[in-house]
Amino acid sequence: MSHRTTFSLDDDTVESLRRLAALWGTSQAGVIRRAVRAAAQLAEPQITPQEAIARFRSGTPMSATRLSELLEENRRERHEADVARGER
């Protein structure tokens, strides 16, 4: 189901929206859908440091392979964030 919605956007946002639509090969609505999905995923609750410590202390083992995968994922995400900020 789709809903028609009207937004008021500033000129910079409109230009970014158009640029992303062209870059991603989708409509402006497609860019908004994708961006909202990504923002919603980022807004999902993360475990707190206290929860992480409790899990660690519970003795739930993690394989070396899984640890390597998580470390690589973390490195990749940090690199992408650096690139997005123009730091690399």
PyMOL commands that set and color helices and strands:
alter all, ss='L'
color gray80, all
select helices_A, chain A and resi 11-24+28-43+49-57+64-84
alter helices_A, ss='H'
color red, helices_A
deselect
rebuild
show_as cartoon
